[in-house]
Amino acid sequence: MDLVNNENLTPKQMRRVIYALAFPIVGTNLLLRGVGIVDTAMVGHISPQVQAAVGMSQWIIGLMMALLWGVAVGGTISVANFTGARDDKNRISSADTVFWMGLGASIIVTILALLFVRPLSYIMGADETLSRSVGSYMLIICLFFASKGTLMVVGGIFQGFGDTKTPFRVNFGINIIHILIAYPLTFGAWGFPRLEIIGVALATVTSETLGAAFLAYLAYRKKLLKFKCFSFIRMKNIINLGFPVFGERIMTFTSQIVYTRFVLLISLSAYAAHSVGLMIESVAFLPGIGFAQAATTLVGQNLGARLPHMAKKFSNQALIIGLTIMGFLGITYWVFPEIWMKIFSNDPEVIEYGILFCKFAAVLQIPLAATMILAGSLRGAGQTRWVMYVTIIGTWFVRVPVAYLFGSYMGYGIFFIWLAMPVDWAVRAILMLAKFYSHKWGSDYIK
């Protein structure tokens, strides 16, 4: 779907285009995250240790998804450019190439994960009991990891084309299936065995495998994929665009592993609160991702159509919308932190820690929104390396040192560990703004 209309759109018309593209992406991302949210909420009523195991597993899954994220974003930008240029041959070639690249990347990541899940859990601070729980959950996830990869890569193809409703509908079905399977297997309801953490893992892989197969079928039926082409030229372009995104994700998740270890050293309850707090923050974070991805698509299509001034205008409108929505949700984190926490936990100590986390989550929403949406726009312009550099600065030169120096080394505790988060995002926002407004729009095209 070509989202490039004309050069005379009013701001109101541009916002309508952004909403039409972004809201299904927001819904899709929420539903993708919804599996983890449901799992965390369910095991939160079993024990803090099981909840910590699922939370730690989500970090490891995020690290595994880094390579797939890079492939998917590279494919989205390429497909968006050729959609805007109305070049169907190269659009399909890009889509087929990124699909096979995604499948290959999934296999590589699965093998590595099966070898290193337990060592990673120890690096993150797990003891033997917690590591066994993580290992049991992750074994099942790894064996069906190609399903997660397919959902991400094929979803990126749809997004680059401008169809965000189809992935949303598929992921809605995935969540329904997941809930129907997860509840009885986790708690032993309706005559099913009580499997606890194993139950939520089985529900996850079953629902995602069914969804991935159906989404790939729809892409074929809508002529977005043919499963026949593989272009080394397109692969080179996708790698050039996607490798910095992969590097960005690796830097992010490795720093988060180190960062969350600082939290775990405070107490298991603090770590559980951190995991729950991130789930709560995702209510605002996921809309930010949605509008960032919409910006990536719109910038990519407008640059492909040789309309750089429209690319920048769409970026500005997406930024205004994102700041408004995430700022409003940040207010709720500040005013109603206890209500948010009780949705996911009934442990008094976890809730007490979580209230403090919500305060920090509230403060960082504005710089977080600016960073995410500007990063999405710059990715659409092919500036993925700059986004990676900013991520490295924020995580490894700001967040980790601040958390270690004040929280761990000087012994000031969890307050200063969590304070490192808004400081990190503020630095990133400043750097993104500087690049966005100094960038020469109009020279970023895929050939």
C-alpha positions as CSV (number, residue, x, y, z in Angstrom):
1,M,0.0,0.0,0.0
2,D,1.6,3.2,-1.2
3,L,1.2,5.8,1.6
4,V,2.7,8.6,-0.5
5,N,-0.2,10.7,-1.6
6,N,1.0,14.2,-2.6
7,E,3.1,17.0,-1.6
8,N,0.3,19.3,-0.3
9,L,-1.0,17.3,2.7
10,T,-2.0,19.5,5.6
11,P,-0.8,18.6,9.1
12,K,-4.2,17.2,9.9
13,Q,-4.1,14.9,6.9
14,M,-0.6,13.8,7.7
15,R,-1.7,12.8,11.2
16,R,-4.6,10.8,9.7
17,V,-2.1,8.9,7.6
18,I,0.2,8.3,10.7
19,Y,-2.7,7.1,12.8
20,A,-3.9,4.7,10.1
21,L,-0.5,3.2,9.9
22,A,0.6,3.5,13.5
23,F,-2.4,2.3,15.5
24,P,-2.3,-1.2,14.0
25,I,1.4,-1.3,14.7
26,V,0.8,-0.2,18.3
27,G,-1.8,-3.0,18.6
28,T,0.5,-5.5,17.0
29,N,3.4,-4.6,19.3
30,L,1.1,-4.7,22.3
31,L,-0.1,-8.1,21.3
32,L,3.4,-9.4,20.7
33,R,4.4,-8.1,24.1
34,G,1.0,-9.4,25.4
35,V,2.3,-13.0,25.5
36,G,5.0,-11.9,27.9
37,I,2.7,-9.7,29.9
38,V,0.2,-12.6,30.3
39,D,3.0,-15.0,31.3
40,T,4.4,-12.5,33.8
41,A,1.0,-11.8,35.3
42,M,0.1,-15.5,35.6
43,V,3.4,-16.7,37.2
44,G,3.3,-13.6,39.5
45,H,0.6,-15.4,41.4
46,I,2.8,-18.5,41.9
47,S,6.0,-17.2,43.4
48,P,8.6,-14.3,43.1
49,Q,11.2,-16.9,41.9
50,V,9.1,-18.2,39.1
51,Q,8.2,-14.6,38.1
52,A,11.9,-13.7,38.2
53,A,12.7,-16.7,35.9
54,V,10.1,-15.6,33.3
55,G,11.4,-12.0,33.5
56,M,15.0,-13.2,33.1
57,S,13.9,-15.3,30.1
58,Q,12.3,-12.3,28.5
59,W,15.7,-10.5,28.5
60,I,17.4,-13.5,27.0
61,I,14.7,-13.8,24.3
62,G,15.2,-10.1,23.6
63,L,18.9,-10.7,23.1
64,M,18.1,-13.6,20.7
65,M,15.7,-11.3,18.7
66,A,18.5,-8.8,18.1
67,L,19.7,-10.4,14.9
68,L,16.1,-10.9,13.7
69,W,15.3,-7.3,14.5
70,G,18.2,-6.1,12.3
71,V,17.1,-8.3,9.4
72,A,13.4,-7.2,9.8
73,V,14.2,-3.4,10.0
74,G,16.6,-3.7,7.0
75,G,13.8,-5.4,5.1
76,T,11.2,-2.9,6.1
77,I,13.3,0.1,4.9
78,S,14.1,-1.7,1.6
79,V,10.4,-2.7,0.9
80,A,9.2,0.8,1.9
81,N,11.7,2.5,-0.5
82,F,10.7,0.3,-3.4
83,T,7.0,0.7,-2.6
84,G,7.4,4.5,-2.6
85,A,9.3,4.2,-5.9
86,R,6.5,1.9,-7.3
87,D,9.2,-0.7,-8.2
88,D,7.3,-4.0,-7.7
89,K,10.1,-6.2,-9.0
90,N,12.6,-5.0,-6.5
91,R,10.0,-4.8,-3.7
92,I,9.2,-8.5,-4.1
93,S,12.8,-9.4,-4.5
94,S,13.6,-7.5,-1.2
95,A,10.7,-9.3,0.6
96,D,11.7,-12.8,-0.5
97,T,15.4,-12.1,0.3
98,V,14.6,-10.8,3.8
99,F,12.3,-13.8,4.4
100,W,15.1,-16.4,3.7
101,M,17.6,-14.3,5.6
102,G,15.2,-14.3,8.6
103,L,14.8,-18.1,8.5
104,G,18.6,-18.6,8.4
105,A,19.1,-16.1,11.2
106,S,16.5,-17.9,13.3
107,I,18.4,-21.2,12.9
108,I,21.7,-19.7,13.9
109,V,20.3,-17.9,16.9
110,T,18.5,-21.1,18.1
111,I,21.7,-23.1,18.1
112,L,23.6,-20.4,20.0
113,A,20.8,-20.0,22.5
114,L,20.6,-23.8,23.3
115,L,24.3,-23.7,24.1
116,F,24.4,-20.5,26.2
117,V,21.1,-20.0,28.0
118,R,22.3,-21.4,31.3
119,P,25.6,-19.5,31.3
120,L,23.7,-16.3,30.4
121,S,21.4,-16.8,33.4
122,Y,24.4,-17.1,35.7
123,I,26.0,-13.9,34.2
124,M,22.7,-12.2,35.0
125,G,23.0,-13.3,38.6
126,A,20.8,-16.4,38.8
127,D,21.5,-19.0,41.4
128,E,21.3,-22.8,40.5
129,T,17.6,-23.0,41.2
130,L,16.6,-19.9,39.3
131,S,18.9,-21.0,36.4
132,R,17.2,-24.4,36.1
133,S,13.8,-22.7,35.9
134,V,15.1,-20.3,33.2
135,G,16.6,-23.3,31.3
136,S,13.4,-25.3,31.4
137,Y,11.4,-22.4,30.0
138,M,13.9,-21.4,27.4
139,L,14.4,-24.9,26.0
140,I,10.8,-25.0,24.8
141,I,11.0,-21.4,23.5
142,C,14.3,-22.2,21.6
143,L,13.0,-25.3,19.8
144,F,10.2,-23.1,18.2
145,F,12.2,-19.9,17.9
146,A,11.8,-19.8,14.1
147,S,8.1,-18.9,14.7
148,K,9.1,-15.7,16.5
149,G,11.6,-14.9,13.8
150,T,8.9,-15.4,11.1
151,L,6.4,-13.2,12.8
152,M,8.9,-10.4,13.1
153,V,10.4,-10.6,9.6
154,V,7.1,-11.1,7.7
155,G,5.5,-8.4,9.9
156,G,8.3,-6.1,8.8
157,I,7.5,-6.8,5.1
158,F,3.8,-6.0,5.6
159,Q,4.9,-2.8,7.4
160,G,7.2,-1.6,4.7
161,F,4.4,-2.2,2.2
162,G,2.1,-0.1,4.3
163,D,-0.3,-2.9,5.5
164,T,-0.2,-2.9,9.3
165,K,-3.7,-4.2,9.8
166,T,-3.0,-7.8,8.7
167,P,-0.2,-8.4,11.3
168,F,-2.4,-6.9,14.0
169,R,-5.2,-9.3,13.2
170,V,-2.9,-12.3,13.2
171,N,-1.3,-11.3,16.5
172,F,-4.8,-10.8,18.0
173,G,-5.6,-14.4,17.2
174,I,-2.2,-15.5,18.7
175,N,-3.0,-13.8,22.0
176,I,-6.5,-15.4,22.2
177,I,-5.0,-18.9,21.6
178,H,-2.2,-18.2,24.1
179,I,-4.6,-17.3,26.9
180,L,-6.9,-20.2,26.2
181,I,-3.9,-22.6,26.5
182,A,-1.8,-20.8,29.1
183,Y,-4.4,-20.6,31.9
184,P,-5.3,-24.3,32.2
185,L,-1.7,-25.5,31.7
186,T,-0.2,-23.0,34.2
187,F,-2.7,-23.5,37.0
188,G,-4.1,-27.0,36.2
189,A,-7.6,-25.8,35.5
190,W,-10.3,-27.7,33.6
191,G,-8.7,-31.1,34.2
192,F,-5.3,-30.2,32.7
193,P,-2.1,-30.9,34.6
194,R,-0.5,-28.0,36.6
195,L,2.7,-27.3,34.7
196,E,3.4,-23.8,36.0
197,I,6.4,-22.3,34.1
198,I,6.4,-25.1,31.5
199,G,2.7,-24.5,30.8
200,V,3.2,-20.8,29.8
201,A,6.1,-21.8,27.6
202,L,4.1,-24.5,25.8
203,A,1.2,-22.0,25.3
204,T,3.6,-19.4,23.8
205,V,5.2,-21.7,21.2
206,T,1.9,-23.2,20.2
207,S,0.2,-19.9,19.5
208,E,3.1,-18.3,17.9
209,T,3.8,-21.2,15.5
210,L,0.2,-21.2,14.3
211,G,0.3,-17.4,13.9
212,A,3.6,-17.4,12.0
213,A,2.4,-20.0,9.5
214,F,-0.8,-18.1,8.9
215,L,0.9,-14.7,8.5
216,A,3.4,-16.1,5.9
217,Y,0.4,-17.6,4.0
218,L,-1.3,-14.3,3.9
219,A,1.8,-12.6,2.6
220,Y,1.9,-15.1,-0.2
221,R,-1.8,-14.7,-1.0
222,K,-1.5,-10.8,-1.0
223,K,1.5,-11.2,-3.4
224,L,4.0,-9.7,-0.9
225,L,6.1,-12.9,-0.9
226,K,6.7,-15.4,-3.6
227,F,9.3,-17.6,-1.7
228,K,11.2,-17.9,-5.0
229,C,13.7,-15.0,-5.2
230,F,17.0,-14.4,-3.4
231,S,19.0,-11.4,-4.5
232,F,22.6,-10.9,-3.3
233,I,22.3,-7.2,-4.2
234,R,19.2,-6.9,-2.0
235,M,20.9,-8.9,0.7
236,K,23.8,-6.5,0.7
237,N,21.5,-3.5,1.1
238,I,19.5,-5.2,3.9
239,I,22.8,-6.1,5.7
240,N,24.1,-2.5,5.3
241,L,20.8,-1.2,6.8
242,G,20.2,-3.9,9.3
243,F,23.6,-4.7,10.8
244,P,23.8,-1.4,12.7
245,V,20.3,-2.2,14.1
246,F,21.6,-5.7,15.1
247,G,24.6,-4.0,16.8
248,E,22.2,-1.5,18.5
249,R,20.1,-4.3,19.9
250,I,23.1,-6.3,21.1
251,M,24.5,-3.2,22.8
252,T,21.2,-2.6,24.4
253,F,20.5,-6.0,25.7
254,T,24.0,-6.8,26.9
255,S,24.0,-3.5,28.8
256,Q,20.6,-4.4,30.2
257,I,22.0,-7.8,31.4
258,V,24.7,-6.0,33.3
259,Y,22.3,-3.3,34.5
260,T,19.7,-5.8,35.7
261,R,22.4,-7.7,37.6
262,F,22.9,-4.6,39.7
263,V,19.2,-4.7,40.5
264,L,19.3,-8.4,41.3
265,L,22.2,-7.8,43.7
266,I,19.8,-5.6,45.8
267,S,17.3,-8.4,46.3
268,L,15.1,-10.9,44.4
269,S,12.0,-8.8,45.1
270,A,13.7,-5.7,43.6
271,Y,14.5,-7.8,40.5
272,A,10.9,-9.0,40.3
273,A,9.7,-5.4,40.7
274,H,12.0,-4.3,37.9
275,S,10.6,-7.0,35.6
276,V,7.0,-6.1,36.5
277,G,7.9,-2.4,36.1
278,L,9.2,-2.9,32.6
279,M,5.9,-4.7,31.7
280,I,4.0,-1.7,33.1
281,E,6.2,0.8,31.2
282,S,5.6,-1.2,28.0
283,V,2.1,0.2,28.0
284,A,3.7,3.5,27.0
285,F,6.8,2.1,25.4
286,L,4.9,0.0,22.8
287,P,2.9,3.0,21.4
288,G,6.3,4.8,21.1
289,I,7.6,1.8,19.1
290,G,4.5,1.9,17.0
291,F,4.8,5.6,16.0
292,A,8.6,5.1,15.5
293,Q,7.9,2.2,13.1
294,A,5.3,4.3,11.3
295,A,7.9,7.0,10.9
296,T,10.3,4.5,9.5
297,T,7.8,3.4,6.9
298,L,6.7,6.9,6.0
299,V,10.2,8.3,5.7
300,G,11.3,5.3,3.6
301,Q,8.3,5.6,1.2
302,N,8.6,9.3,0.8
303,L,12.3,9.2,0.2
304,G,11.7,6.4,-2.3
305,A,9.2,8.7,-4.0
306,R,11.8,11.5,-4.0
307,L,9.8,13.6,-1.5
308,P,12.4,14.4,1.2
309,H,10.6,17.4,2.5
310,M,7.4,15.3,3.1
311,A,9.5,12.7,4.9
312,K,10.6,15.3,7.4
313,K,7.1,16.7,7.8
314,F,5.7,13.3,8.6
315,S,8.5,12.8,11.1
316,N,7.6,16.0,12.9
317,Q,4.0,15.0,13.2
318,A,4.8,11.6,14.5
319,L,7.0,13.2,17.1
320,I,4.3,15.5,18.4
321,I,1.8,12.6,18.6
322,G,4.3,10.3,20.4
323,L,5.2,12.9,23.0
324,T,1.6,13.6,23.8
325,I,0.6,10.0,24.3
326,M,3.6,8.8,26.2
327,G,3.6,12.0,28.3
328,F,0.0,11.3,29.3
329,L,0.8,7.7,30.3
330,G,3.8,8.9,32.3
331,I,1.4,11.0,34.4
332,T,-0.6,7.9,35.3
333,Y,2.7,6.1,36.4
334,W,3.4,9.0,38.8
335,V,-0.2,9.4,40.1
336,F,-1.3,5.7,40.3
337,P,1.9,3.6,40.8
338,E,0.3,1.2,43.3
339,I,-2.7,0.4,41.1
340,W,-0.3,-0.4,38.2
341,M,1.8,-2.7,40.4
342,K,-1.1,-4.6,41.8
343,I,-2.2,-5.7,38.4
344,F,1.0,-7.8,38.1
345,S,1.9,-8.8,41.7
346,N,0.4,-9.4,45.1
347,D,3.7,-9.5,47.0
348,P,4.0,-6.5,49.3
349,E,7.8,-6.1,49.0
350,V,7.6,-6.3,45.2
351,I,4.9,-3.7,45.2
352,E,6.9,-1.4,47.4
353,Y,9.9,-1.5,45.1
354,G,7.6,-1.2,42.1
355,I,6.1,2.1,43.2
356,L,9.5,3.7,43.2
357,F,10.2,2.2,39.7
358,C,7.0,3.7,38.4
359,K,8.1,7.2,39.5
360,F,11.2,6.9,37.4
361,A,9.2,5.5,34.5
362,A,7.0,8.6,34.7
363,V,10.0,11.0,34.5
364,L,11.6,9.3,31.5
365,Q,8.6,9.2,29.2
366,I,9.3,12.5,27.4
367,P,13.0,11.9,26.5
368,L,12.1,8.2,25.8
369,A,9.4,9.2,23.3
370,A,11.7,11.7,21.6
371,T,14.5,9.2,21.3
372,M,12.3,6.4,19.9
373,I,10.4,8.4,17.3
374,L,13.4,10.3,16.0
375,A,15.4,7.0,15.8
376,G,12.5,5.6,13.7
377,S,12.7,8.5,11.4
378,L,16.4,8.3,11.0
379,R,16.3,4.6,10.4
380,G,13.8,5.2,7.5
381,A,16.4,7.6,6.1
382,G,19.0,4.9,6.3
383,Q,20.8,6.5,9.2
384,T,20.9,3.2,11.2
385,R,24.6,3.6,12.1
386,W,23.9,6.9,13.9
387,V,21.1,5.4,15.9
388,M,23.5,2.6,16.9
389,Y,26.2,5.1,18.0
390,V,23.7,7.0,20.2
391,T,22.5,3.7,21.8
392,I,26.0,2.7,22.7
393,I,26.7,6.1,24.3
394,G,23.5,6.1,26.3
395,T,23.8,2.5,27.5
396,W,27.5,1.9,28.0
397,F,28.7,5.4,28.7
398,V,25.8,6.7,30.8
399,R,23.4,4.1,32.2
400,V,25.8,1.3,33.3
401,P,28.5,3.6,34.7
402,V,26.0,5.7,36.7
403,A,24.2,2.6,38.1
404,Y,27.5,1.0,39.0
405,L,29.2,4.1,40.5
406,F,26.3,5.4,42.6
407,G,24.1,2.4,43.1
408,S,26.6,-0.5,43.6
409,Y,30.1,0.9,44.2
410,M,29.2,3.8,46.5
411,G,26.3,1.7,47.9
412,Y,23.5,4.2,47.5
413,G,21.1,1.4,46.4
414,I,18.2,0.9,44.1
415,F,17.3,4.6,43.9
416,F,20.5,5.6,42.1
417,I,20.4,2.4,40.0
418,W,17.0,3.3,38.6
419,L,17.9,7.0,38.4
420,A,20.4,6.0,35.7
421,M,17.4,5.2,33.3
422,P,16.1,8.8,32.8
423,V,19.6,10.2,32.7
424,D,20.4,7.7,29.9
425,W,17.3,8.6,27.8
426,A,17.8,12.4,28.3
427,V,21.3,12.1,26.8
428,R,20.0,10.0,23.9
429,A,17.2,12.5,23.2
430,I,19.6,15.4,22.9
431,L,21.8,13.5,20.5
432,M,18.9,12.4,18.3
433,L,17.5,15.9,18.1
434,A,20.9,17.3,17.1
435,K,21.2,14.7,14.2
436,F,17.6,15.0,13.1
437,Y,17.6,18.8,12.6
438,S,21.1,18.9,11.1
439,H,20.6,16.0,8.7
440,K,20.4,16.8,5.0
441,W,17.2,15.1,3.9
442,G,17.1,14.0,0.3
443,S,20.3,11.9,-0.1
444,D,19.0,8.6,1.4
445,Y,17.8,6.2,-1.3
446,I,18.3,2.5,-1.8
447,K,19.5,1.7,-5.3
